Structures are given as C-alpha cells and as structure tokens.
Amino acid sequence: MGIAENIQRIVSQLPASVRLVAVSKTKPVEALHEAYDSGQRIFGENYVQELCSKHPLLPADIEWHLIGHLQTNKVKYVAPFVSCIQSVDSEKLLKEIDKEARKNNRVIDVLLEISIASDGSKFGFQPDDTFLFLKEGRYKLFPNVRFCGVMGMGSFSDTESITRIEYRSLKIVFNKLKVAIFKNEDVFSEISMGMSYDYHIAIEEGSTLVRVGTSIFGERNYNQ
C-alpha cells in the first residue's frame, strides 16, 4: 500500500476525538508531499535540523509538531514556525521556549513530556515533579507558552499489559492535572501517546494524538 492508502486506512480507524501525527523523520520531502496531498496536515519531526530543512519546502498550512528531545540552544530555530512542542521535559526548556516565542511575537503550544517508561529509557518530568511545578504556579511565568496537555513514550515492549499500564498512568497524570490545575482551561485537552505498533492500545487508554511513522511511510532509512 502507498502512503495515501496507509493514511486513509489509519484515519478510518481513529475516533473523532483522536488526531493523527504523521511522523516523517528521515523521510524525503516527496513522501511528505504525498501525505499532504492525501489530506494529512499534522507532521511530527524528531530533529530540529531536519524540521528546519523541510519546513520551507512544504505548504504553509502544515501543523509542525516537534516530538523529539529538544535542547535549549536549538529552540530559537523552530520558534518562528513550530505549532507544538510535544517534548517539553524541564522548566529550563519552558523558559527558553517562552523567551524565543516572545521574540517572535508568538504563543507556542506545548505538551509536558511525562516519564512513564518502566525501563527508564525516556526523557520527561517525573509525575510528582510535574504536579508540584504546576501547583506552585511557576508555569504562569511563561505567558508565551500555552499548556495543551501531556505526552509520553512507553517502553519498547511487546507485552501489552506493560504498555497499557504505562499509558494508563499517563492518563491518570493528565486527569490529576486537569482537575487540580487546568480545570477551567479548555485548551489543556491533549494526551499524546501511541505509535505505529501500539496506537490502538493508546487510543483505548485515552490518547488524543497518535504519532505514527512506520505504518505510514515504511521503515526508516538512517543511512540517507
């Protein structure tokens, strides 16, 4: 099946409350054009350099999500155009995003990356640290950042029960934050979890954004 057919198949399986992020890292611009022509508008990239090289070559109405680990010294390169930074894993990074967003007269959407992987292999806030940081109101120091929800990456596991536990824990964190901190803020509504091999499980556990790459574009080529 081609890219367009893959997107159509995946989208047909998504509830109305779930959006597809097409993860396009290592893929050529031609592949992204094919996805765009099929109706896809949200694309996720892991690396700043790759995102910045693709952005000017593709239509302006694309919603770019940065989903990979972001170093503070690289925020300035994506701040002029990125739609959402999903991988916010520290207060230091939030401060830099707010500074660069202000320089560009923008408010940038972010998701708080929560550490949920039981194998300890991923970045992210510890759940209790996230709650403390928000409860103390320090997030209000960043007026050019809009807090839209949470993101998590599960362990690389073939065991469905492990995946479910991890994704369920992210939903619990989201619910806790929503009730205690963002009760009156409709924009805090996103839970980004699930990839090509487990997005069905993620949806069942409450995901609103699924990050799918291989099932759309095929296996990645890291030698290009």
Secondary structure by P-SEA (a helix, b strand, c coil): ccaaaaaaaaaaaccccbbbbbccccccaaaaaaaaaacccbbbbccaaaaaaaccccccccccccccccccccccccccccccccccccaaaaaaaaaaaaaacbbbbbbbbbbcccccccccccaaaaaaaaaacccccccccccccccccccccccaaaaaaaaaaaaaaaaaaaacccccccccbbbbbbccccaaaaaaacccbbbbcccccccccccc
